[in-house]
C-alpha cells in the first residue's frame, strides 16, 4: 500500500479518535434496576458542588485544585457568562465535569430573586429565553467538560397559577426537545425545588432525561420514595443539598428562626450523604450547596467559606466524598447566649461565650448582626456590631440602632483561617428606626452605582422610549476611564428618544421594596462621554414616582452635552431625602441622524 495513503488513513483515524474523546459523551443507563450516569462508557457517580466563583476567572486554577482536594468531580452552574469558556477549560484541566445552567425567569418574587415574568403574555421574553438557551447549547456542546444541561431552577415554585405553570412547561419542552435534536451527547436536566415539578414534567415535558431536585436536610432521603410512588422511570440528581434551610424550620426565638449549629451543618453533609443520598436506585448523585464565599445571611448557613474563611461545610464535603477528616478543625462554640429581654439601642449587654479549639490555636472573636425585615437586600445584610471586652475576659455587645427582633452572630476564627459561627437573638428598640418608612439596607460611602461592572447594586433593566434599539454592555473594555471596564449604552437608531434606568430590584417599577439608604451622601458624580460630539443627555438618579407603592424618595438630574472625551459631572445631594434610592442611575437622550453610544464610569454617591 502507498506510504502516503497509509499516513492519510492513520491521520483520519487519529483525528476521529481525538474528536470522539473531545466530545465527551454522557449517557444514562439502567443496570440491574439501578440508574447510572455514564461518561464515555464509564460509570460516573456525581460528587458535586454548586459553584459560586464563576466570575473570578483569574483564580479558576486555585478553585479547581481545591475541589480536587475535596473529592469533587463535577460542579453545577445556574447560568453562563463571559467567563464560561475559560471555566470549562479549567474544569477539563482538572478532570472536573460541569452541569451547564440555562437560566429561566421566575414568575413571581421568591427565595432567589424579585423577578415577575409573565409566561402567559410576554411572548417576546419567552422567545428571548428560547433563543438564549439554544445559543448556549450551540456554543458549548462540543466542550469535553460538559456533563449535562441544567435548564431552569425552581421556576414552578416561583409561579403563582397552574395556567402559568402550563405555559412555562410548554416553553420548557420546546427548549428541551430542540436541545435534544442539537446535542445527542449530553442529557437534559431541569431543576426544581423538592418535587414541585414532577407532575408537570411527567405530563408536559417528556424531553427531560434527568430530574433535578433541590432538597435540604433529611428531606433528601425521601426523594427516592416520592419518585417511585409516582411511577417515574427516570433518574434524578439532588441538584442542591445541605443542612435544613430557614424555610423548613419552625423553631423561633424572639421571632427569629433558630439557625442550625455548626455541628449540625457538618453532619448534614458528612453523614447525610451516606444516609440519605448514596446507593438510592434512581439517584445519580448530588451537588452540595454551596462552594462559595460571602458575607450575607445565607453565607454562614450554607457556604463553604465566609469572608474567605473555611466553614464546617467545606470540611464536611471532603469527608463525604473522600472519607477524610478535617486537616484542621473549626473552632467549637459550646455556648453563646444573651440575656433574653428587650433593649434600647446603644445599651451594652453581656454575652455568655464558651469556645474551644482542638488544635489549641489562638482565637479571634468578633460580633455581627442581621435584621430579617424590610427589602431582600436588607434582610440579607450582615452588619458589624460594636463590642468590647471586660476586665474578666468576657464580652459586652452594643445594641444597634434597629427596632424589632435582630439576629446576633459571634465569629470565632483560628490561625488556620477556619471560622466557627453561632447565633442567637434579642429584641431592640429605637425610635428613629421605628419611624423609617422604607426598610432598605444602609449604604456605606463611597457607594458605587457603577465601577468595573462587577456586583452591581442596581441593574440596567428599566428600558424606556424606543427600547428595542437599546443595547447595554456592563463590561465594556473598549473605552474605559478607570479600572478594567465601563458601562456602555448603545442606541442603534437614527431618530427618537430612549431611556435607561439602573434599578433595584431588577425589572421592577415600584411594586416591590428595594433600593438603598444613602442618606449620608452629599454628592452624586459620574464620568461620561459619547461616541460622537454634541450628544445631549439628561442624567441623574431617581425614576419611580410617588404614585407607586415604593418610590424613589428623591430625584435629581442634569442636562449635559457630552463630548468624545471623558469628563466628570457632579450633583449636590446634601438637602435631599436619600433614604430610599431605588434608581441609582437614570439616562435619557435622543438621536438625530445617526446611532450613538454613551459611556459611564465611576458612578458614585459620596
RODO-2510 file (C-alpha; in nm, 4 decimals, decimal comma):
residues 606
     n   res          X          Y          Z
     1     x     0,0000     0,0000     0,0000
     2     x     0,1205     0,3515    -0,0796
     3     x     0,3012     0,5044     0,2213
     4     x     0,1233     0,8393     0,1740
     5     x    -0,2126     0,6618     0,1672
     6     x    -0,1296     0,4758     0,4886
     7     x    -0,0288     0,8043     0,6512
     8     x    -0,3538     0,9675     0,5336
     9     x    -0,5673     0,6825     0,6737
    10     x    -0,3840     0,6902     1,0091
    11     x    -0,4284     1,0659     1,0282
    12     x    -0,8025     1,0323     0,9677
    13     x    -0,8273     0,7581     1,2297
    14     x    -0,6384     0,9611     1,4914
    15     x    -0,8478     1,2685     1,4128
    16     x    -1,1625     1,0603     1,4592
    17     x    -1,0396     0,9325     1,7945
    18     x    -0,9450     1,2805     1,9084
    19     x    -1,2811     1,4242     1,8089
    20     x    -1,4607     1,1390     1,9808
    21     x    -1,2660     1,1929     2,3022
    22     x    -1,3007     1,5703     2,2908
    23     x    -1,6771     1,5493     2,2556
    24     x    -1,7171     1,3539     2,5780
    25     x    -2,0433     1,1663     2,5658
    26     x    -2,2722     1,1466     2,8696
    27     x    -2,5480     0,8873     2,8753
    28     x    -2,7821     0,7337     3,1292
    29     x    -2,8170     0,3601     3,1604
    30     x    -3,0197     0,1214     3,3744
    31     x    -2,8147    -0,1628     3,5222
    32     x    -2,9944    -0,4226     3,7381
    33     x    -3,2786    -0,1764     3,8131
    34     x    -3,0295     0,0918     3,9185
    35     x    -2,9844     0,4061     3,7096
    36     x    -2,6255     0,5027     3,6271
    37     x    -2,4661     0,8036     3,4625
    38     x    -2,2017     0,7073     3,2074
    39     x    -1,9241     0,9302     3,0705
    40     x    -1,7602     0,7810     2,7617
    41     x    -1,8951     0,4440     2,8643
    42     x    -1,7635     0,4545     3,2235
    43     x    -1,9843     0,4923     3,5353
    44     x    -1,9782     0,8438     3,6804
    45     x    -2,1148     0,9000     4,0315
    46     x    -2,1904     1,2686     4,0801
    47     x    -1,9948     1,4089     4,3747
    48     x    -2,0640     1,7715     4,3080
    49     x    -2,0944     2,1212     4,4420
    50     x    -2,2752     2,4265     4,3153
    51     x    -2,0089     2,6757     4,2099
    52     x    -2,0123     3,0379     4,3206
    53     x    -1,6814     3,1639     4,1825
    54     x    -1,7778     3,1710     3,8143
    55     x    -1,6977     3,5429     3,7849
    56     x    -1,3492     3,5089     3,9370
    57     x    -1,1734     3,3770     3,6279
    58     x    -0,8265     3,4791     3,7474
    59     x    -0,8406     3,2195     4,0259
    60     x    -1,0015     2,9237     3,8470
    61     x    -0,6894     2,7103     3,8817
    62     x    -0,6851     2,7612     4,2573
    63     x    -1,0540     2,6729     4,2917
    64     x    -1,0420     2,3602     4,0774
    65     x    -0,7286     2,2362     4,2502
    66     x    -0,9115     2,2841     4,5810
    67     x    -1,2175     2,0997     4,4507
    68     x    -0,9983     1,8009     4,3639
    69     x    -0,8697     1,8072     4,7232
    70     x    -1,2320     1,7871     4,8416
    71     x    -1,3070     1,4890     4,6168
    72     x    -1,5426     1,6866     4,3912
    73     x    -1,5771     1,5577     4,0347
    74     x    -1,8416     1,7967     3,8969
    75     x    -1,9789     2,1467     3,9528
    76     x    -2,3170     2,2969     3,8757
    77     x    -2,3757     2,6409     3,7214
    78     x    -2,7139     2,8175     3,7144
    79     x    -2,6257     3,0165     3,4028
    80     x    -2,3383     3,1066     3,1720
    81     x    -2,1422     3,4302     3,1363
    82     x    -1,8433     3,5762     2,9548
    83     x    -1,6072     3,3501     3,1519
    84     x    -1,7764     3,0178     3,0799
    85     x    -1,5353     2,9024     2,8084
    86     x    -1,2404     2,9710     3,0364
    87     x    -1,4182     2,7965     3,3242
    88     x    -1,4832     2,4874     3,1127
    89     x    -1,1194     2,4806     3,0037
    90     x    -1,0022     2,4981     3,3653
    91     x    -1,2508     2,2289     3,4698
    92     x    -1,1286     1,9988     3,1933
    93     x    -0,7676     2,0522     3,3006
    94     x    -0,8519     1,9173     3,6454
    95     x    -1,0859     1,6411     3,5262
    96     x    -1,3991     1,8087     3,6616
    97     x    -1,7286     1,7955     3,4706
    98     x    -1,9829     2,0773     3,4546
    99     x    -2,3618     2,0893     3,4602
   100     x    -2,4079     2,3932     3,2385
   101     x    -2,7012     2,6019     3,3578
   102     x    -2,9579     2,7737     3,1377
   103     x    -3,1498     3,0332     3,3365
   104     x    -3,5272     3,0607     3,3037
   105     x    -3,7032     3,3590     3,4566
   106     x    -3,9277     3,3318     3,7606
   107     x    -4,2936     3,4287     3,7536
   108     x    -4,3032     3,5972     4,0941
   109     x    -4,0646     3,7137     4,3674
   110     x    -3,9338     3,4184     4,5666
   111     x    -3,6364     3,2801     4,7564
   112     x    -3,3807     3,3723     4,4908
   113     x    -3,4849     3,6996     4,3296
   114     x    -3,7613     3,9546     4,2774
   115     x    -3,8364     3,8785     3,9126
   116     x    -4,2003     3,8698     3,7917
   117     x    -4,2061     3,7265     3,4405
   118     x    -4,5427     3,6733     3,2718
   119     x    -4,5456     3,3349     3,0962
   120     x    -4,8980     3,3962     2,9682
   121     x    -4,8415     3,7250     2,7879
   122     x    -4,4720     3,8020     2,7389
   123     x    -4,4178     3,6264     2,4064
   124     x    -4,1083     3,8308     2,3276
   125     x    -3,9491     3,7416     2,6620
   126     x    -4,0162     3,3713     2,6040
   127     x    -3,8615     3,3975     2,2586
   128     x    -3,5526     3,5531     2,4165
   129     x    -3,5255     3,2667     2,6673
   130     x    -3,5639     3,0098     2,3905
   131     x    -3,3009     3,1745     2,1714
   132     x    -3,0662     3,2187     2,4669
   133     x    -3,0948     2,8508     2,5591
   134     x    -3,0230     2,7330     2,2053
   135     x    -2,7281     2,9731     2,1714
   136     x    -2,5822     2,8330     2,4949
   137     x    -2,6059     2,4758     2,3725
   138     x    -2,4627     2,5589     2,0305
   139     x    -2,1728     2,7416     2,1943
   140     x    -2,0665     2,4802     2,4493
   141     x    -2,1992     2,1411     2,3315
   142     x    -1,8618     2,0257     2,1960
   143     x    -1,6615     2,1129     2,5056
   144     x    -1,5336     1,7960     2,6774
   145     x    -1,6041     1,9330     3,0270
   146     x    -1,9806     1,9476     2,9709
   147     x    -2,1676     1,6802     3,1681
   148     x    -2,5325     1,7749     3,1236
   149     x    -2,7580     2,0749     3,0613
   150     x    -2,9462     2,2201     3,3574
   151     x    -3,2489     2,4113     3,2272
   152     x    -3,4199     2,6402     3,4805
   153     x    -3,4105     2,6450     3,8577
   154     x    -3,7158     2,6342     4,0852
   155     x    -3,9409     2,8028     3,8307
   156     x    -4,2566     2,6104     3,9265
   157     x    -4,2024     2,7082     4,2893
   158     x    -4,1953     3,0712     4,1795
   159     x    -4,5016     3,0735     3,9536
   160     x    -4,8431     3,1513     4,1042
   161     x    -5,1077     2,9758     3,8921
   162     x    -5,1498     2,6421     3,7147
   163     x    -5,2244     2,8273     3,3908
   164     x    -4,8836     2,9959     3,4082
   165     x    -4,7109     2,6693     3,5027
   166     x    -4,8623     2,5025     3,1973
   167     x    -4,7387     2,7851     2,9736
   168     x    -4,3896     2,7530     3,1242
   169     x    -4,3992     2,3746     3,0752
   170     x    -4,4806     2,4146     2,7067
   171     x    -4,1873     2,6535     2,6628
   172     x    -3,9604     2,4201     2,8602
   173     x    -4,0498     2,1241     2,6386
   174     x    -3,9895     2,3332     2,3273
   175     x    -3,6413     2,4190     2,4564
   176     x    -3,5554     2,0678     2,5754
   177     x    -3,6716     1,8951     2,2588
   178     x    -3,4632     2,1354     2,0498
   179     x    -3,1582     2,0747     2,2704
   180     x    -3,2074     1,7002     2,2282
   181     x    -3,2039     1,7425     1,8498
   182     x    -2,8958     1,9659     1,8582
   183     x    -2,6903     1,7668     2,1075
   184     x    -2,7381     1,3911     2,1429
   185     x    -2,4199     1,3654     2,3536
   186     x    -2,5448     1,5268     2,6740
   187     x    -2,8647     1,4520     2,8681
   188     x    -3,1024     1,7267     2,9707
   189     x    -3,1799     1,8080     3,3321
   190     x    -3,4352     2,0550     3,4593
   191     x    -3,4219     2,1640     3,8225
   192     x    -3,6993     2,2246     4,0718
   193     x    -3,7413     2,2622     4,4474
   194     x    -3,8337     1,9352     4,6163
   195     x    -4,0937     1,7572     4,3965
   196     x    -4,2889     2,0606     4,2743
   197     x    -4,2025     1,9947     3,9108
   198     x    -4,2540     1,6187     3,8891
   199     x    -4,6198     1,6124     3,7843
   200     x    -4,5714     1,8890     3,5276
   201     x    -4,2601     1,7266     3,3827
   202     x    -4,4297     1,3877     3,3551
   203     x    -4,7297     1,5339     3,1799
   204     x    -4,5831     1,8045     2,9563
   205     x    -4,2011     1,7833     2,9348
   206     x    -4,1068     1,4331     2,8134
   207     x    -3,7733     1,5539     2,6685
   208     x    -3,6159     1,5875     3,0133
   209     x    -3,3780     1,2957     3,0685
   210     x    -3,2867     1,3510     3,4350
   211     x    -3,4930     1,5244     3,7019
   212     x    -3,3003     1,7775     3,9117
   213     x    -3,4407     1,8027     4,2639
   214     x    -3,3243     2,0602     4,5192
   215     x    -3,3633     1,9217     4,8709
   216     x    -3,2093     2,0082     5,2073
   217     x    -3,1706     1,8152     5,5300
   218     x    -3,3351     1,4774     5,5845
   219     x    -3,5907     1,5510     5,3124
   220     x    -3,3327     1,4349     5,0591
   221     x    -3,3781     1,0832     5,1929
   222     x    -3,7462     1,0798     5,0950
   223     x    -3,6953     1,1718     4,7296
   224     x    -3,6500     0,8114     4,6184
   225     x    -3,9924     0,7143     4,7540
   226     x    -4,1536     1,0303     4,6121
   227     x    -4,0245     0,9419     4,2657
   228     x    -4,1216     0,5762     4,2985
   229     x    -4,4788     0,6368     4,4139
   230     x    -4,5418     0,8499     4,1027
   231     x    -4,4333     0,5608     3,8829
   232     x    -4,1461     0,7619     3,7363
   233     x    -3,8903     0,5577     3,5482
   234     x    -3,6239     0,8253     3,5157
   235     x    -3,3173     0,9031     3,7267
   236     x    -3,2763     1,2112     3,9417
   237     x    -2,9916     1,4225     4,0735
   238     x    -3,0099     1,6124     4,4007
   239     x    -2,9075     1,9437     4,2469
   240     x    -2,8844     2,1384     4,5751
   241     x    -2,8252     1,9918     4,9191
   242     x    -2,7140     2,0961     5,2662
   243     x    -2,8449     2,1434     5,6170
   244     x    -3,2157     2,2176     5,6650
   245     x    -3,2982     2,5670     5,5366
   246     x    -3,4760     2,8548     5,7075
   247     x    -3,7959     2,7816     5,5093
   248     x    -3,8365     2,4395     5,6774
   249     x    -3,7565     2,5361     6,0387
   250     x    -4,0392     2,6149     6,2800
   251     x    -3,8404     2,6905     6,5971
   252     x    -3,8045     3,0610     6,6762
   253     x    -3,6551     3,2779     6,9473
   254     x    -3,7658     3,6411     6,9752
   255     x    -3,9359     3,5991     6,6384
   256     x    -3,6107     3,4894     6,4701
   257     x    -3,5798     3,1401     6,3229
   258     x    -3,3179     2,9377     6,5069
   259     x    -3,0260     2,8521     6,2775
   260     x    -2,8696     2,5027     6,2946
   261     x    -2,5389     2,4724     6,4797
   262     x    -2,2060     2,4282     6,3049
   263     x    -2,2048     2,0616     6,4069
   264     x    -2,5488     2,0108     6,2536
   265     x    -2,4287     2,1734     5,9321
   266     x    -2,1304     1,9413     5,9206
   267     x    -2,3320     1,6281     5,9949
   268     x    -2,5999     1,7058     5,7368
   269     x    -2,3366     1,6744     5,4628
   270     x    -2,0810     1,4291     5,6023
   271     x    -2,3349     1,1844     5,7440
   272     x    -2,6394     1,2782     5,5353
   273     x    -2,4597     1,1980     5,2110
   274     x    -2,4283     0,8334     5,3073
   275     x    -2,7639     0,8042     5,4857
   276     x    -2,9936     0,9975     5,2504
   277     x    -2,8309     1,0104     4,9081
   278     x    -2,5848     0,7338     4,8303
   279     x    -2,6976     0,3973     4,6933
   280     x    -3,0517     0,5054     4,6022
   281     x    -3,1579     0,3163     4,2860
   282     x    -3,2623     0,6215     4,0836
   283     x    -3,0223     0,8792     4,2336
   284     x    -2,7188     0,9695     4,0213
   285     x    -2,5559     1,1788     4,2939
   286     x    -2,5617     1,5226     4,4493
   287     x    -2,4456     1,8827     4,4205
   288     x    -2,3842     2,0265     4,7682
   289     x    -2,4827     2,3908     4,8015
   290     x    -2,2572     2,5973     4,8003
   291     x    -1,8856     2,6203     4,7139
   292     x    -1,8518     2,9964     4,7538
   293     x    -1,7595     3,2783     4,9897
   294     x    -1,9879     3,5550     5,1083
   295     x    -2,0780     3,7980     5,3804
   296     x    -2,4569     3,7845     5,3732
   297     x    -2,7240     3,5987     5,5694
   298     x    -2,7009     3,2848     5,3549
   299     x    -2,3233     3,2564     5,3885
   300     x    -2,2851     3,1215     5,7479
   301     x    -2,5812     2,8916     5,6898
   302     x    -2,4713     2,7165     5,3688
   303     x    -2,1425     2,8342     5,2162
   304     x    -1,8071     2,6570     5,2275
   305     x    -1,6417     2,9918     5,3070
   306     x    -1,7481     3,3004     5,4984
   307     x    -1,5437     3,6106     5,4164
   308     x    -1,2859     3,3712     5,2649
   309     x    -1,2552     3,1652     5,5852
   310     x    -1,3213     2,7903     5,5980
   311     x    -1,6574     2,6788     5,7337
   312     x    -1,7594     2,3319     5,8617
   313     x    -1,9404     2,2724     5,5305
   314     x    -1,6056     2,2805     5,3499
   315     x    -1,4570     2,0004     5,5584
   316     x    -1,7852     1,8068     5,5557
   317     x    -1,7798     1,7845     5,1753
   318     x    -1,4289     1,6376     5,1950
   319     x    -1,5364     1,3727     5,4459
   320     x    -1,8484     1,2856     5,2434
   321     x    -1,6611     1,2415     4,9161
   322     x    -1,3231     1,1079     5,0338
   323     x    -1,3800     0,9733     5,3865
   324     x    -1,1063     1,2052     5,5191
   325     x    -1,1469     1,4085     5,8378
   326     x    -1,0531     1,7814     5,8517
   327     x    -0,6834     1,8645     5,8392
   328     x    -0,7572     2,1372     6,0916
   329     x    -1,0805     2,1625     6,2898
   330     x    -1,3154     2,4591     6,3002
   331     x    -1,3319     2,6213     6,6471
   332     x    -1,6187     2,4894     6,8559
   333     x    -1,8673     2,7365     7,0060
   334     x    -2,0038     2,5481     7,3030
   335     x    -2,2158     2,8317     7,4436
   336     x    -2,3332     3,1656     7,3047
   337     x    -2,6120     3,3353     7,4974
   338     x    -2,7521     3,6844     7,5542
   339     x    -2,9950     3,7901     7,8280
   340     x    -3,3468     3,7283     7,6963
   341     x    -3,5038     4,0742     7,7106
   342     x    -3,5887     4,3897     7,5132
   343     x    -3,3129     4,6509     7,4925
   344     x    -3,2880     5,0161     7,3936
   345     x    -3,0356     5,0872     7,1206
   346     x    -2,6960     5,1957     7,2483
   347     x    -2,7065     4,9791     7,5631
   348     x    -2,4187     4,7408     7,6374
   349     x    -2,5267     4,3889     7,7280
   350     x    -2,3158     4,0887     7,8388
   351     x    -2,2572     3,7879     7,6161
   352     x    -2,2044     3,4426     7,7658
   353     x    -1,9488     3,2754     7,5439
   354     x    -1,7604     2,9479     7,5767
   355     x    -1,5352     2,8321     7,2931
   356     x    -1,2663     2,5699     7,2348
   357     x    -1,0298     2,4570     6,9628
   358     x    -0,8942     2,1045     6,9167
   359     x    -0,5571     2,2359     6,7969
   360     x    -0,5440     2,4930     7,0829
   361     x    -0,4777     2,7805     6,8427
   362     x    -0,5139     3,1468     6,9223
   363     x    -0,8742     3,2515     6,8620
   364     x    -1,0079     3,5846     6,7360
   365     x    -1,3614     3,6839     6,8441
   366     x    -1,5955     3,9269     6,6638
   367     x    -1,9702     4,0040     6,6605
   368     x    -2,2247     4,0914     6,3906
   369     x    -2,5987     4,1291     6,3454
   370     x    -2,8732     4,0785     6,0879
   371     x    -3,2273     4,2204     6,0618
   372     x    -3,4797     3,9883     5,8985
   373     x    -3,7257     4,2632     5,7960
   374     x    -3,7525     4,5003     5,5025
   375     x    -3,6242     4,4569     5,1491
   376     x    -3,4497     4,1444     5,0267
   377     x    -3,1064     4,3044     5,0400
   378     x    -3,1655     4,4449     5,3881
   379     x    -3,2765     4,1038     5,5133
   380     x    -2,9596     3,9550     5,3688
   381     x    -2,7195     4,2141     5,5083
   382     x    -2,4833     4,1188     5,7920
   383     x    -2,3588     4,4254     5,9781
   384     x    -2,0655     4,4803     6,2126
   385     x    -2,1660     4,5014     6,5786
   386     x    -1,9792     4,7119     6,8341
   387     x    -1,8342     4,5112     7,1203
   388     x    -1,5724     4,5359     7,3933
   389     x    -1,4032     4,3072     7,6432
   390     x    -1,4464     4,3200     8,0190
   391     x    -1,1794     4,3101     8,2891
   392     x    -1,2630     3,9456     8,3493
   393     x    -1,2180     3,8447     7,9846
   394     x    -1,5870     3,8483     7,8969
   395     x    -1,7628     4,0388     7,6194
   396     x    -2,0166     4,3201     7,6020
   397     x    -2,2063     4,3980     7,2813
   398     x    -2,3798     4,7248     7,1977
   399     x    -2,7416     4,7088     7,0845
   400     x    -2,7545     4,8594     6,7313
   401     x    -2,9905     5,1346     6,6153
   402     x    -3,2596     4,8954     6,4998
   403     x    -3,6172     4,8315     6,6067
   404     x    -3,7541     4,4814     6,6458
   405     x    -3,6031     4,1319     6,6506
   406     x    -3,2404     4,1082     6,5430
   407     x    -3,0122     3,8117     6,4968
   408     x    -2,6717     3,8309     6,6690
   409     x    -2,3695     3,6335     6,5442
   410     x    -2,0382     3,5518     6,7055
   411     x    -1,7466     3,4593     6,4770
   412     x    -1,4551     3,2619     6,6221
   413     x    -1,1540     3,2443     6,3904
   414     x    -0,8432     3,0313     6,4385
   415     x    -0,4941     3,0715     6,2880
   416     x    -0,5672     2,8152     6,0133
   417     x    -0,8379     3,0517     5,8779
   418     x    -1,1276     2,8382     5,9969
   419     x    -1,4235     3,0263     6,1428
   420     x    -1,6913     2,8897     6,3736
   421     x    -2,0182     3,0845     6,3806
   422     x    -2,3094     3,0719     6,6237
   423     x    -2,6166     3,2910     6,6537
   424     x    -2,8868     3,3967     6,8948
   425     x    -3,1357     3,6869     6,9056
   426     x    -3,2650     3,9840     7,1004
   427     x    -3,5337     4,2476     7,0539
   428     x    -3,4010     4,6007     7,0030
   429     x    -3,5877     4,9282     7,0447
   430     x    -3,5075     5,2562     6,8685
   431     x    -3,7495     5,5434     6,7946
   432     x    -3,5755     5,6631     6,4798
   433     x    -3,5510     5,3143     6,3375
   434     x    -3,9162     5,2507     6,4179
   435     x    -4,0176     5,5534     6,2134
   436     x    -3,8259     5,4532     5,8997
   437     x    -4,0720     5,4386     5,6145
   438     x    -3,8681     5,2175     5,3858
   439     x    -3,6605     4,9403     5,5398
   440     x    -3,3719     4,9118     5,2947
   441     x    -3,0005     4,8476     5,3569
   442     x    -2,7837     5,1399     5,4605
   443     x    -2,5135     5,2059     5,2033
   444     x    -2,1535     5,2538     5,3089
   445     x    -1,9833     5,5512     5,1443
   446     x    -1,8407     5,5830     4,8901
   447     x    -2,1275     5,3886     4,7326
   448     x    -2,0565     5,2954     4,3718
   449     x    -2,3553     5,2592     4,1415
   450     x    -2,1091     5,1513     3,8731
   451     x    -1,7430     5,0513     3,8975
   452     x    -1,5931     4,7872     3,6673
   453     x    -1,9281     4,6151     3,6147
   454     x    -1,8955     4,3577     3,8935
   455     x    -2,1541     4,3070     4,1702
   456     x    -2,3712     4,5978     4,0574
   457     x    -2,6085     4,7229     4,3313
   458     x    -2,8505     4,8363     4,0600
   459     x    -2,9185     4,6520     3,7337
   460     x    -2,9896     4,8063     3,3898
   461     x    -3,3426     4,6751     3,3377
   462     x    -3,5578     4,9903     3,3171
   463     x    -3,5756     5,0406     2,9400
   464     x    -3,7793     5,3362     2,8130
   465     x    -3,8732     5,5063     2,4849
   466     x    -3,7543     5,3222     2,1749
   467     x    -3,6215     5,0459     2,3995
   468     x    -3,5837     4,7861     2,1249
   469     x    -3,2938     4,9861     1,9825
   470     x    -3,1030     4,9961     2,3134
   471     x    -2,8210     4,7564     2,3996
   472     x    -2,6183     4,7625     2,7210
   473     x    -2,2688     4,6346     2,7951
   474     x    -2,1841     4,6438     3,1650
   475     x    -1,8316     4,5148     3,1000
   476     x    -1,7231     4,7262     2,8055
   477     x    -1,3431     4,7306     2,7768
   478     x    -1,3026     4,9271     2,4540
   479     x    -1,3108     5,2683     2,6197
   480     x    -1,2588     5,2917     2,9960
   481     x    -1,1960     5,5893     3,2258
   482     x    -1,0532     5,3881     3,5158
   483     x    -1,0216     5,0245     3,6199
   484     x    -1,0962     4,7423     3,3790
   485     x    -1,4436     4,8189     3,2403
   486     x    -1,7009     5,0900     3,1728
   487     x    -2,0768     5,0951     3,1193
   488     x    -2,1691     5,1324     2,7520
   489     x    -2,5235     5,2231     2,6425
   490     x    -2,5724     5,1891     2,2672
   491     x    -2,8662     5,3332     2,0765
   492     x    -2,8840     5,1788     1,7307
   493     x    -3,1412     5,4037     1,5666
   494     x    -3,1136     5,7377     1,3858
   495     x    -3,4130     5,9102     1,5484
   496     x    -3,6491     5,9102     1,8502
   497     x    -3,5785     5,9174     2,2235
   498     x    -3,4667     5,6457     2,4619
   499     x    -3,4019     5,5993     2,8297
   500     x    -3,2413     5,3548     3,0700
   501     x    -3,2517     5,3154     3,4455
   502     x    -3,0233     5,1101     3,6680
   503     x    -3,2689     4,9926     3,9324
   504     x    -3,3174     4,7677     4,2332
   505     x    -3,4968     4,5304     4,2322
   506     x    -3,4356     4,4415     3,8701
   507     x    -3,7367     4,4523     3,6343
   508     x    -3,9493     4,6376     3,8906
   509     x    -4,1271     4,9720     3,8562
   510     x    -4,2176     5,0423     4,2178
   511     x    -4,4216     4,7404     4,3241
   512     x    -4,1501     4,5684     4,5310
   513     x    -3,9460     4,7259     4,8101
   514     x    -3,5856     4,7815     4,7067
   515     x    -3,3033     5,0322     4,6792
   516     x    -3,0631     5,1694     4,9380
   517     x    -3,0484     5,4257     5,2165
   518     x    -2,7763     5,6682     5,1009
   519     x    -2,8702     5,9447     5,3477
   520     x    -2,5155     6,0419     5,4396
   521     x    -2,4124     6,1207     5,0805
   522     x    -2,3630     6,4843     4,9816
   523     x    -2,2603     6,4352     4,6184
   524     x    -2,3561     6,2172     4,3230
   525     x    -2,0949     6,2128     4,0485
   526     x    -2,0065     6,0244     3,7319
   527     x    -1,7609     6,0236     3,4455
   528     x    -1,9187     6,0168     3,0998
   529     x    -1,8500     6,0570     2,7288
   530     x    -2,0156     5,9820     2,3944
   531     x    -1,9122     5,8193     2,0678
   532     x    -1,9768     6,1429     1,8790
   533     x    -1,9854     6,5149     1,9560
   534     x    -2,2833     6,7125     2,0840
   535     x    -2,4820     6,4249     2,2326
   536     x    -2,7278     6,5820     2,4744
   537     x    -2,8449     6,3677     2,7643
   538     x    -3,0339     6,4103     3,0907
   539     x    -2,8511     6,2143     3,3575
   540     x    -2,9113     6,1659     3,7281
   541     x    -3,0799     5,9327     3,9767
   542     x    -3,4370     5,8635     4,0856
   543     x    -3,7048     5,7376     3,8469
   544     x    -4,0013     5,5880     4,0335
   545     x    -4,2689     5,8423     4,1257
   546     x    -4,4781     5,8744     4,4402
   547     x    -4,7788     5,7242     4,2630
   548     x    -4,6101     5,3880     4,3183
   549     x    -4,6065     5,1877     4,6422
   550     x    -4,2278     5,2038     4,6689
   551     x    -4,0963     5,5216     4,5029
   552     x    -3,7553     5,6834     4,4940
   553     x    -3,7501     5,9283     4,7849
   554     x    -3,5580     6,1788     4,5713
   555     x    -3,4964     6,2518     4,2040
   556     x    -3,2356     6,4813     4,0593
   557     x    -3,0763     6,5130     3,7166
   558     x    -2,8790     6,7495     3,4987
   559     x    -2,8761     6,8062     3,1248
   560     x    -2,5295     6,7740     2,9789
   561     x    -2,3759     6,7972     2,6331
   562     x    -2,1380     6,5052     2,6133
   563     x    -1,8165     6,5121     2,4154
   564     x    -1,5907     6,2357     2,2880
   565     x    -1,3590     6,2835     2,5870
   566     x    -1,4138     6,1637     2,9423
   567     x    -1,5471     6,4345     3,1750
   568     x    -1,6664     6,4322     3,5353
   569     x    -2,0122     6,5674     3,6284
   570     x    -2,1480     6,6216     3,9804
   571     x    -2,4846     6,6769     4,1502
   572     x    -2,5163     6,8069     4,5073
   573     x    -2,7419     6,5898     4,7239
   574     x    -2,6959     6,7343     5,0726
   575     x    -3,0555     6,8517     5,1256
   576     x    -3,2293     6,5630     4,9506
   577     x    -3,4088     6,2691     5,1120
   578     x    -3,1900     5,9762     5,0071
   579     x    -3,3445     5,7276     5,2500
   580     x    -3,4628     5,5029     4,9647
   581     x    -3,2935     5,5431     4,6279
   582     x    -3,4025     5,2547     4,4092
   583     x    -3,2904     5,4036     4,0747
   584     x    -2,9163     5,4629     4,1054
   585     x    -2,8557     5,5957     3,7538
   586     x    -3,1091     5,7270     3,5021
   587     x    -3,0291     5,8374     3,1471
   588     x    -3,2487     5,9977     2,8802
   589     x    -3,1308     6,1000     2,5343
   590     x    -3,2338     6,1289     2,1692
   591     x    -3,0639     6,0552     1,8397
   592     x    -3,0658     6,2801     1,5369
   593     x    -2,9340     6,1318     1,2151
   594     x    -2,7075     5,8510     1,3386
   595     x    -2,6701     5,5869     1,6131
   596     x    -2,4798     5,6778     1,9286
   597     x    -2,3049     5,5311     2,2319
   598     x    -2,2856     5,6801     2,5814
   599     x    -2,0190     5,5606     2,8263
   600     x    -2,0196     5,5833     3,2068
   601     x    -1,7565     5,5077     3,4665
   602     x    -1,7105     5,5586     3,8415
   603     x    -2,0748     5,6463     3,9125
   604     x    -2,0772     5,7126     4,2855
   605     x    -2,2569     5,8634     4,5851
   606     x    -2,0134     6,0013     4,8415
***
